[in-house]
Amino acid sequence: MSKTTDRTKQWLINGFFTKLKTKPYDKITINDITAQANVSRRTFYRLFNHKEELLDEYCDAIFAEYFAFLRSTFTDQLTFDQMLLNLFTFWYQKRDKVTVLIQNNLFLPLTLKRREQRRADTLKAYRKFDVAWHGEVNQQEAQYIMDFFLGGYWNLISNWLAKETPDDPTVIAKTLGEALQRLNE
């Protein structure tokens, strides 16, 4: 894709999020988005078929960035506490747009959609991060572990970032890490 196309997509995505701050998702029109982005409807339809596709573009990009971030912070010395801090730090840095999705009840459905798309890769992803606290598991066990962990994780992200002033990621990671450790005692 050209730099111009990427830039125009970003303008449209930013225009969409600006509108989403003041108007419910189902009431936002293509005209609203294009007017906010100062881009023609024709240009919008050259890049996207509908606003859902625009939202998918944003979500696919942020999740690609998320998984790249996970890979970049991974080491075989990674502790569970460090991993929690890494995860919460990423979403905290993205909170401006993520909070708007949460406020419009779009964040959880969009994350679940991506989880379903990646379900077949669960064991592969689980094994890719070879850390001491993972252990050896089969496909079904990995799926149960990932479903359990991700359900709580996305719910926590949603509730945490929905706050007027979310706690610092270090506070969330420390609190959760200590609570999970107490469960193991």
mmCIF file of the C-alpha atoms, coordinates in Angstrom:
data_MODEL
# 
_entry.id   MODEL 
# 
loop_
_atom_site.group_PDB 
_atom_site.id 
_atom_site.type_symbol 
_atom_site.label_atom_id 
_atom_site.label_alt_id 
_atom_site.label_comp_id 
_atom_site.label_asym_id 
_atom_site.label_entity_id 
_atom_site.label_seq_id 
_atom_site.pdbx_PDB_ins_code 
_atom_site.Cartn_x 
_atom_site.Cartn_y 
_atom_site.Cartn_z 
_atom_site.occupancy 
_atom_site.B_iso_or_equiv 
_atom_site.pdbx_formal_charge 
_atom_site.auth_seq_id 
_atom_site.auth_comp_id 
_atom_site.auth_asym_id 
_atom_site.auth_atom_id 
_atom_site.pdbx_PDB_model_num 
ATOM 1   C CA . MET A 1 1   ? 0.000   0.000   0.000  1.00 0.00 ? 1   MET A CA 1 
ATOM 2   C CA . SER A 1 2   ? 1.203   3.516   -0.727 1.00 0.00 ? 2   SER A CA 1 
ATOM 3   C CA . LYS A 1 3   ? 2.000   6.065   1.939  1.00 0.00 ? 3   LYS A CA 1 
ATOM 4   C CA . THR A 1 4   ? -0.860  8.199   0.636  1.00 0.00 ? 4   THR A CA 1 
ATOM 5   C CA . THR A 1 5   ? -3.341  5.340   1.024  1.00 0.00 ? 5   THR A CA 1 
ATOM 6   C CA . ASP A 1 6   ? -2.074  4.564   4.524  1.00 0.00 ? 6   ASP A CA 1 
ATOM 7   C CA . ARG A 1 7   ? -2.314  8.239   5.490  1.00 0.00 ? 7   ARG A CA 1 
ATOM 8   C CA . THR A 1 8   ? -5.851  8.531   4.093  1.00 0.00 ? 8   THR A CA 1 
ATOM 9   C CA . LYS A 1 9   ? -6.938  5.388   5.954  1.00 0.00 ? 9   LYS A CA 1 
ATOM 10  C CA . GLN A 1 10  ? -5.518  6.877   9.149  1.00 0.00 ? 10  GLN A CA 1 
ATOM 11  C CA . TRP A 1 11  ? -7.442  10.132  8.568  1.00 0.00 ? 11  TRP A CA 1 
ATOM 12  C CA . LEU A 1 12  ? -10.656 8.142   8.126  1.00 0.00 ? 12  LEU A CA 1 
ATOM 13  C CA . ILE A 1 13  ? -9.987  6.011   11.213 1.00 0.00 ? 13  ILE A CA 1 
ATOM 14  C CA . ASN A 1 14  ? -9.223  9.135   13.260 1.00 0.00 ? 14  ASN A CA 1 
ATOM 15  C CA . GLY A 1 15  ? -12.372 10.809  11.906 1.00 0.00 ? 15  GLY A CA 1 
ATOM 16  C CA . PHE A 1 16  ? -14.390 7.753   12.861 1.00 0.00 ? 16  PHE A CA 1 
ATOM 17  C CA . PHE A 1 17  ? -13.025 7.760   16.429 1.00 0.00 ? 17  PHE A CA 1 
ATOM 18  C CA . THR A 1 18  ? -13.635 11.500  16.781 1.00 0.00 ? 18  THR A CA 1 
ATOM 19  C CA . LYS A 1 19  ? -17.274 10.949  15.818 1.00 0.00 ? 19  LYS A CA 1 
ATOM 20  C CA . LEU A 1 20  ? -17.559 7.878   18.045 1.00 0.00 ? 20  LEU A CA 1 
ATOM 21  C CA . LYS A 1 21  ? -16.735 10.054  21.051 1.00 0.00 ? 21  LYS A CA 1 
ATOM 22  C CA . THR A 1 22  ? -19.954 12.028  20.561 1.00 0.00 ? 22  THR A CA 1 
ATOM 23  C CA . LYS A 1 23  ? -22.263 9.819   18.508 1.00 0.00 ? 23  LYS A CA 1 
ATOM 24  C CA . PRO A 1 24  ? -23.343 6.183   18.961 1.00 0.00 ? 24  PRO A CA 1 
ATOM 25  C CA . TYR A 1 25  ? -21.759 3.713   16.556 1.00 0.00 ? 25  TYR A CA 1 
ATOM 26  C CA . ASP A 1 26  ? -25.034 2.741   14.872 1.00 0.00 ? 26  ASP A CA 1 
ATOM 27  C CA . LYS A 1 27  ? -25.834 6.425   14.190 1.00 0.00 ? 27  LYS A CA 1 
ATOM 28  C CA . ILE A 1 28  ? -22.483 7.267   12.558 1.00 0.00 ? 28  ILE A CA 1 
ATOM 29  C CA . THR A 1 29  ? -22.759 7.568   8.796  1.00 0.00 ? 29  THR A CA 1 
ATOM 30  C CA . ILE A 1 30  ? -20.122 7.488   6.085  1.00 0.00 ? 30  ILE A CA 1 
ATOM 31  C CA . ASN A 1 31  ? -20.846 11.206  5.579  1.00 0.00 ? 31  ASN A CA 1 
ATOM 32  C CA . ASP A 1 32  ? -20.029 11.833  9.265  1.00 0.00 ? 32  ASP A CA 1 
ATOM 33  C CA . ILE A 1 33  ? -16.712 10.022  8.929  1.00 0.00 ? 33  ILE A CA 1 
ATOM 34  C CA . THR A 1 34  ? -15.675 11.622  5.640  1.00 0.00 ? 34  THR A CA 1 
ATOM 35  C CA . ALA A 1 35  ? -16.659 15.121  6.771  1.00 0.00 ? 35  ALA A CA 1 
ATOM 36  C CA . GLN A 1 36  ? -14.668 14.682  9.985  1.00 0.00 ? 36  GLN A CA 1 
ATOM 37  C CA . ALA A 1 37  ? -11.667 13.364  8.042  1.00 0.00 ? 37  ALA A CA 1 
ATOM 38  C CA . ASN A 1 38  ? -12.037 15.962  5.265  1.00 0.00 ? 38  ASN A CA 1 
ATOM 39  C CA . VAL A 1 39  ? -12.051 13.152  2.686  1.00 0.00 ? 39  VAL A CA 1 
ATOM 40  C CA . SER A 1 40  ? -14.591 12.466  -0.063 1.00 0.00 ? 40  SER A CA 1 
ATOM 41  C CA . ARG A 1 41  ? -17.129 9.641   0.115  1.00 0.00 ? 41  ARG A CA 1 
ATOM 42  C CA . ARG A 1 42  ? -15.640 8.329   -3.125 1.00 0.00 ? 42  ARG A CA 1 
ATOM 43  C CA . THR A 1 43  ? -12.253 8.026   -1.440 1.00 0.00 ? 43  THR A CA 1 
ATOM 44  C CA . PHE A 1 44  ? -13.844 6.248   1.531  1.00 0.00 ? 44  PHE A CA 1 
ATOM 45  C CA . TYR A 1 45  ? -15.464 3.686   -0.755 1.00 0.00 ? 45  TYR A CA 1 
ATOM 46  C CA . ARG A 1 46  ? -12.220 3.160   -2.643 1.00 0.00 ? 46  ARG A CA 1 
ATOM 47  C CA . LEU A 1 47  ? -10.648 2.054   0.638  1.00 0.00 ? 47  LEU A CA 1 
ATOM 48  C CA . PHE A 1 48  ? -13.555 0.501   2.560  1.00 0.00 ? 48  PHE A CA 1 
ATOM 49  C CA . ASN A 1 49  ? -16.906 -1.051  1.731  1.00 0.00 ? 49  ASN A CA 1 
ATOM 50  C CA . HIS A 1 50  ? -18.553 0.115   4.972  1.00 0.00 ? 50  HIS A CA 1 
ATOM 51  C CA . LYS A 1 51  ? -17.723 1.470   8.425  1.00 0.00 ? 51  LYS A CA 1 
ATOM 52  C CA . GLU A 1 52  ? -17.429 -2.047  9.864  1.00 0.00 ? 52  GLU A CA 1 
ATOM 53  C CA . GLU A 1 53  ? -14.545 -2.658  7.488  1.00 0.00 ? 53  GLU A CA 1 
ATOM 54  C CA . LEU A 1 54  ? -12.888 0.553   8.680  1.00 0.00 ? 54  LEU A CA 1 
ATOM 55  C CA . LEU A 1 55  ? -13.244 -0.606  12.279 1.00 0.00 ? 55  LEU A CA 1 
ATOM 56  C CA . ASP A 1 56  ? -11.879 -4.037  11.351 1.00 0.00 ? 56  ASP A CA 1 
ATOM 57  C CA . GLU A 1 57  ? -8.892  -2.343  9.703  1.00 0.00 ? 57  GLU A CA 1 
ATOM 58  C CA . TYR A 1 58  ? -8.129  -0.484  12.919 1.00 0.00 ? 58  TYR A CA 1 
ATOM 59  C CA . CYS A 1 59  ? -8.595  -3.595  15.076 1.00 0.00 ? 59  CYS A CA 1 
ATOM 60  C CA . ASP A 1 60  ? -6.499  -5.796  12.808 1.00 0.00 ? 60  ASP A CA 1 
ATOM 61  C CA . ALA A 1 61  ? -3.726  -3.188  12.913 1.00 0.00 ? 61  ALA A CA 1 
ATOM 62  C CA . ILE A 1 62  ? -3.810  -2.759  16.691 1.00 0.00 ? 62  ILE A CA 1 
ATOM 63  C CA . PHE A 1 63  ? -3.829  -6.527  17.283 1.00 0.00 ? 63  PHE A CA 1 
ATOM 64  C CA . ALA A 1 64  ? -0.946  -6.998  14.827 1.00 0.00 ? 64  ALA A CA 1 
ATOM 65  C CA . GLU A 1 65  ? 0.909   -4.312  16.766 1.00 0.00 ? 65  GLU A CA 1 
ATOM 66  C CA . TYR A 1 66  ? -0.042  -6.033  20.033 1.00 0.00 ? 66  TYR A CA 1 
ATOM 67  C CA . PHE A 1 67  ? 1.353   -9.416  18.935 1.00 0.00 ? 67  PHE A CA 1 
ATOM 68  C CA . ALA A 1 68  ? 4.503   -7.759  17.558 1.00 0.00 ? 68  ALA A CA 1 
ATOM 69  C CA . PHE A 1 69  ? 4.876   -6.024  20.931 1.00 0.00 ? 69  PHE A CA 1 
ATOM 70  C CA . LEU A 1 70  ? 4.500   -9.356  22.745 1.00 0.00 ? 70  LEU A CA 1 
ATOM 71  C CA . ARG A 1 71  ? 7.177   -10.928 20.539 1.00 0.00 ? 71  ARG A CA 1 
ATOM 72  C CA . SER A 1 72  ? 9.504   -7.955  21.037 1.00 0.00 ? 72  SER A CA 1 
ATOM 73  C CA . THR A 1 73  ? 9.225   -8.094  24.838 1.00 0.00 ? 73  THR A CA 1 
ATOM 74  C CA . PHE A 1 74  ? 9.529   -11.868 25.088 1.00 0.00 ? 74  PHE A CA 1 
ATOM 75  C CA . THR A 1 75  ? 12.610  -13.509 26.549 1.00 0.00 ? 75  THR A CA 1 
ATOM 76  C CA . ASP A 1 76  ? 13.028  -16.974 28.003 1.00 0.00 ? 76  ASP A CA 1 
ATOM 77  C CA . GLN A 1 77  ? 13.651  -15.208 31.330 1.00 0.00 ? 77  GLN A CA 1 
ATOM 78  C CA . LEU A 1 78  ? 10.236  -13.490 31.239 1.00 0.00 ? 78  LEU A CA 1 
ATOM 79  C CA . THR A 1 79  ? 8.438   -13.772 34.557 1.00 0.00 ? 79  THR A CA 1 
ATOM 80  C CA . PHE A 1 80  ? 4.684   -13.829 34.892 1.00 0.00 ? 80  PHE A CA 1 
ATOM 81  C CA . ASP A 1 81  ? 4.789   -10.430 36.659 1.00 0.00 ? 81  ASP A CA 1 
ATOM 82  C CA . GLN A 1 82  ? 6.856   -8.907  33.844 1.00 0.00 ? 82  GLN A CA 1 
ATOM 83  C CA . MET A 1 83  ? 4.472   -10.338 31.267 1.00 0.00 ? 83  MET A CA 1 
ATOM 84  C CA . LEU A 1 84  ? 1.490   -8.789  33.070 1.00 0.00 ? 84  LEU A CA 1 
ATOM 85  C CA . LEU A 1 85  ? 3.225   -5.410  33.169 1.00 0.00 ? 85  LEU A CA 1 
ATOM 86  C CA . ASN A 1 86  ? 4.026   -5.648  29.445 1.00 0.00 ? 86  ASN A CA 1 
ATOM 87  C CA . LEU A 1 87  ? 0.429   -6.516  28.555 1.00 0.00 ? 87  LEU A CA 1 
ATOM 88  C CA . PHE A 1 88  ? -1.105  -3.720  30.615 1.00 0.00 ? 88  PHE A CA 1 
ATOM 89  C CA . THR A 1 89  ? 1.467   -1.181  29.445 1.00 0.00 ? 89  THR A CA 1 
ATOM 90  C CA . PHE A 1 90  ? 0.583   -1.840  25.803 1.00 0.00 ? 90  PHE A CA 1 
ATOM 91  C CA . TRP A 1 91  ? -3.148  -1.282  26.289 1.00 0.00 ? 91  TRP A CA 1 
ATOM 92  C CA . TYR A 1 92  ? -2.567  1.720   28.551 1.00 0.00 ? 92  TYR A CA 1 
ATOM 93  C CA . GLN A 1 93  ? -0.603  3.374   25.742 1.00 0.00 ? 93  GLN A CA 1 
ATOM 94  C CA . LYS A 1 94  ? -3.542  2.711   23.360 1.00 0.00 ? 94  LYS A CA 1 
ATOM 95  C CA . ARG A 1 95  ? -6.218  3.810   25.833 1.00 0.00 ? 95  ARG A CA 1 
ATOM 96  C CA . ASP A 1 96  ? -7.446  6.877   23.909 1.00 0.00 ? 96  ASP A CA 1 
ATOM 97  C CA . LYS A 1 97  ? -9.085  4.861   21.141 1.00 0.00 ? 97  LYS A CA 1 
ATOM 98  C CA . VAL A 1 98  ? -9.633  1.682   23.175 1.00 0.00 ? 98  VAL A CA 1 
ATOM 99  C CA . THR A 1 99  ? -11.611 3.641   25.780 1.00 0.00 ? 99  THR A CA 1 
ATOM 100 C CA . VAL A 1 100 ? -13.911 4.961   23.051 1.00 0.00 ? 100 VAL A CA 1 
ATOM 101 C CA . LEU A 1 101 ? -14.501 1.384   21.880 1.00 0.00 ? 101 LEU A CA 1 
ATOM 102 C CA . ILE A 1 102 ? -15.206 0.293   25.468 1.00 0.00 ? 102 ILE A CA 1 
ATOM 103 C CA . GLN A 1 103 ? -17.667 3.154   26.021 1.00 0.00 ? 103 GLN A CA 1 
ATOM 104 C CA . ASN A 1 104 ? -19.529 2.076   22.873 1.00 0.00 ? 104 ASN A CA 1 
ATOM 105 C CA . ASN A 1 105 ? -19.578 -1.618  23.862 1.00 0.00 ? 105 ASN A CA 1 
ATOM 106 C CA . LEU A 1 106 ? -17.403 -2.513  20.888 1.00 0.00 ? 106 LEU A CA 1 
ATOM 107 C CA . PHE A 1 107 ? -14.139 -3.590  22.512 1.00 0.00 ? 107 PHE A CA 1 
ATOM 108 C CA . LEU A 1 108 ? -15.130 -7.012  23.851 1.00 0.00 ? 108 LEU A CA 1 
ATOM 109 C CA . PRO A 1 109 ? -17.023 -8.099  20.706 1.00 0.00 ? 109 PRO A CA 1 
ATOM 110 C CA . LEU A 1 110 ? -14.076 -7.046  18.537 1.00 0.00 ? 110 LEU A CA 1 
ATOM 111 C CA . THR A 1 111 ? -11.546 -8.888  20.710 1.00 0.00 ? 111 THR A CA 1 
ATOM 112 C CA . LEU A 1 112 ? -13.731 -12.005 20.778 1.00 0.00 ? 112 LEU A CA 1 
ATOM 113 C CA . LYS A 1 113 ? -14.044 -11.885 16.991 1.00 0.00 ? 113 LYS A CA 1 
ATOM 114 C CA . ARG A 1 114 ? -10.254 -11.880 16.676 1.00 0.00 ? 114 ARG A CA 1 
ATOM 115 C CA . ARG A 1 115 ? -9.929  -14.670 19.227 1.00 0.00 ? 115 ARG A CA 1 
ATOM 116 C CA . GLU A 1 116 ? -12.301 -16.843 17.214 1.00 0.00 ? 116 GLU A CA 1 
ATOM 117 C CA . GLN A 1 117 ? -10.337 -16.108 14.047 1.00 0.00 ? 117 GLN A CA 1 
ATOM 118 C CA . ARG A 1 118 ? -7.139  -17.242 15.802 1.00 0.00 ? 118 ARG A CA 1 
ATOM 119 C CA . ARG A 1 119 ? -8.555  -20.212 17.720 1.00 0.00 ? 119 ARG A CA 1 
ATOM 120 C CA . ALA A 1 120 ? -6.730  -22.761 15.536 1.00 0.00 ? 120 ALA A CA 1 
ATOM 121 C CA . ASP A 1 121 ? -3.414  -21.100 16.356 1.00 0.00 ? 121 ASP A CA 1 
ATOM 122 C CA . THR A 1 122 ? -3.883  -21.227 20.137 1.00 0.00 ? 122 THR A CA 1 
ATOM 123 C CA . LEU A 1 123 ? -1.486  -24.059 20.919 1.00 0.00 ? 123 LEU A CA 1 
ATOM 124 C CA . LYS A 1 124 ? 1.094   -22.702 18.494 1.00 0.00 ? 124 LYS A CA 1 
ATOM 125 C CA . ALA A 1 125 ? 0.890   -19.261 20.129 1.00 0.00 ? 125 ALA A CA 1 
ATOM 126 C CA . TYR A 1 126 ? 0.925   -20.754 23.617 1.00 0.00 ? 126 TYR A CA 1 
ATOM 127 C CA . ARG A 1 127 ? 4.037   -22.800 22.857 1.00 0.00 ? 127 ARG A CA 1 
ATOM 128 C CA . LYS A 1 128 ? 5.740   -19.911 21.083 1.00 0.00 ? 128 LYS A CA 1 
ATOM 129 C CA . PHE A 1 129 ? 6.129   -18.191 24.444 1.00 0.00 ? 129 PHE A CA 1 
ATOM 130 C CA . ASP A 1 130 ? 8.171   -20.899 26.121 1.00 0.00 ? 130 ASP A CA 1 
ATOM 131 C CA . VAL A 1 131 ? 8.362   -19.804 29.745 1.00 0.00 ? 131 VAL A CA 1 
ATOM 132 C CA . ALA A 1 132 ? 8.644   -21.846 32.924 1.00 0.00 ? 132 ALA A CA 1 
ATOM 133 C CA . TRP A 1 133 ? 5.071   -21.224 34.063 1.00 0.00 ? 133 TRP A CA 1 
ATOM 134 C CA . HIS A 1 134 ? 3.541   -22.622 30.844 1.00 0.00 ? 134 HIS A CA 1 
ATOM 135 C CA . GLY A 1 135 ? 4.409   -26.298 31.096 1.00 0.00 ? 135 GLY A CA 1 
ATOM 136 C CA . GLU A 1 136 ? 3.636   -28.983 28.518 1.00 0.00 ? 136 GLU A CA 1 
ATOM 137 C CA . VAL A 1 137 ? -0.010  -29.073 27.390 1.00 0.00 ? 137 VAL A CA 1 
ATOM 138 C CA . ASN A 1 138 ? -2.072  -30.554 24.596 1.00 0.00 ? 138 ASN A CA 1 
ATOM 139 C CA . GLN A 1 139 ? -4.345  -28.561 22.248 1.00 0.00 ? 139 GLN A CA 1 
ATOM 140 C CA . GLN A 1 140 ? -7.455  -28.876 24.443 1.00 0.00 ? 140 GLN A CA 1 
ATOM 141 C CA . GLU A 1 141 ? -5.626  -27.863 27.631 1.00 0.00 ? 141 GLU A CA 1 
ATOM 142 C CA . ALA A 1 142 ? -4.042  -24.887 25.887 1.00 0.00 ? 142 ALA A CA 1 
ATOM 143 C CA . GLN A 1 143 ? -7.468  -23.835 24.622 1.00 0.00 ? 143 GLN A CA 1 
ATOM 144 C CA . TYR A 1 144 ? -8.983  -24.012 28.113 1.00 0.00 ? 144 TYR A CA 1 
ATOM 145 C CA . ILE A 1 145 ? -6.069  -22.087 29.606 1.00 0.00 ? 145 ILE A CA 1 
ATOM 146 C CA . MET A 1 146 ? -6.194  -19.410 26.901 1.00 0.00 ? 146 MET A CA 1 
ATOM 147 C CA . ASP A 1 147 ? -9.997  -19.065 27.091 1.00 0.00 ? 147 ASP A CA 1 
ATOM 148 C CA . PHE A 1 148 ? -9.880  -18.732 30.871 1.00 0.00 ? 148 PHE A CA 1 
ATOM 149 C CA . PHE A 1 149 ? -7.005  -16.277 30.867 1.00 0.00 ? 149 PHE A CA 1 
ATOM 150 C CA . LEU A 1 150 ? -8.207  -14.169 27.932 1.00 0.00 ? 150 LEU A CA 1 
ATOM 151 C CA . GLY A 1 151 ? -11.780 -13.914 29.221 1.00 0.00 ? 151 GLY A CA 1 
ATOM 152 C CA . GLY A 1 152 ? -10.596 -12.416 32.477 1.00 0.00 ? 152 GLY A CA 1 
ATOM 153 C CA . TYR A 1 153 ? -7.871  -10.403 30.774 1.00 0.00 ? 153 TYR A CA 1 
ATOM 154 C CA . TRP A 1 154 ? -10.183 -8.633  28.287 1.00 0.00 ? 154 TRP A CA 1 
ATOM 155 C CA . ASN A 1 155 ? -12.782 -8.058  30.991 1.00 0.00 ? 155 ASN A CA 1 
ATOM 156 C CA . LEU A 1 156 ? -10.140 -6.513  33.254 1.00 0.00 ? 156 LEU A CA 1 
ATOM 157 C CA . ILE A 1 157 ? -8.808  -4.332  30.416 1.00 0.00 ? 157 ILE A CA 1 
ATOM 158 C CA . SER A 1 158 ? -12.340 -3.119  29.673 1.00 0.00 ? 158 SER A CA 1 
ATOM 159 C CA . ASN A 1 159 ? -13.184 -2.278  33.287 1.00 0.00 ? 159 ASN A CA 1 
ATOM 160 C CA . TRP A 1 160 ? -9.782  -0.738  33.988 1.00 0.00 ? 160 TRP A CA 1 
ATOM 161 C CA . LEU A 1 161 ? -9.627  1.537   30.944 1.00 0.00 ? 161 LEU A CA 1 
ATOM 162 C CA . ALA A 1 162 ? -13.285 2.538   31.301 1.00 0.00 ? 162 ALA A CA 1 
ATOM 163 C CA . LYS A 1 163 ? -12.381 4.398   34.496 1.00 0.00 ? 163 LYS A CA 1 
ATOM 164 C CA . GLU A 1 164 ? -12.223 8.193   34.339 1.00 0.00 ? 164 GLU A CA 1 
ATOM 165 C CA . THR A 1 165 ? -8.574  7.967   35.426 1.00 0.00 ? 165 THR A CA 1 
ATOM 166 C CA . PRO A 1 166 ? -7.212  4.439   34.948 1.00 0.00 ? 166 PRO A CA 1 
ATOM 167 C CA . ASP A 1 167 ? -4.559  3.237   37.385 1.00 0.00 ? 167 ASP A CA 1 
ATOM 168 C CA . ASP A 1 168 ? -1.002  3.036   36.121 1.00 0.00 ? 168 ASP A CA 1 
ATOM 169 C CA . PRO A 1 169 ? -0.154  -0.327  34.492 1.00 0.00 ? 169 PRO A CA 1 
ATOM 170 C CA . THR A 1 170 ? 2.329   -1.076  37.284 1.00 0.00 ? 170 THR A CA 1 
ATOM 171 C CA . VAL A 1 171 ? -0.492  -0.901  39.837 1.00 0.00 ? 171 VAL A CA 1 
ATOM 172 C CA . ILE A 1 172 ? -2.758  -3.236  37.861 1.00 0.00 ? 172 ILE A CA 1 
ATOM 173 C CA . ALA A 1 173 ? 0.055   -5.726  37.121 1.00 0.00 ? 173 ALA A CA 1 
ATOM 174 C CA . LYS A 1 174 ? 1.217   -5.763  40.737 1.00 0.00 ? 174 LYS A CA 1 
ATOM 175 C CA . THR A 1 175 ? -2.299  -6.118  42.158 1.00 0.00 ? 175 THR A CA 1 
ATOM 176 C CA . LEU A 1 176 ? -3.233  -8.932  39.784 1.00 0.00 ? 176 LEU A CA 1 
ATOM 177 C CA . GLY A 1 177 ? 0.110   -10.712 40.191 1.00 0.00 ? 177 GLY A CA 1 
ATOM 178 C CA . GLU A 1 178 ? -0.166  -10.669 43.980 1.00 0.00 ? 178 GLU A CA 1 
ATOM 179 C CA . ALA A 1 179 ? -3.799  -11.826 43.909 1.00 0.00 ? 179 ALA A CA 1 
ATOM 180 C CA . LEU A 1 180 ? -2.991  -14.732 41.590 1.00 0.00 ? 180 LEU A CA 1 
ATOM 181 C CA . GLN A 1 181 ? -0.036  -15.693 43.772 1.00 0.00 ? 181 GLN A CA 1 
ATOM 182 C CA . ARG A 1 182 ? -2.300  -15.809 46.843 1.00 0.00 ? 182 ARG A CA 1 
ATOM 183 C CA . LEU A 1 183 ? -4.626  -18.173 45.000 1.00 0.00 ? 183 LEU A CA 1 
ATOM 184 C CA . ASN A 1 184 ? -1.750  -20.598 44.588 1.00 0.00 ? 184 ASN A CA 1 
ATOM 185 C CA . GLU A 1 185 ? -0.954  -20.660 48.333 1.00 0.00 ? 185 GLU A CA 1 
# 
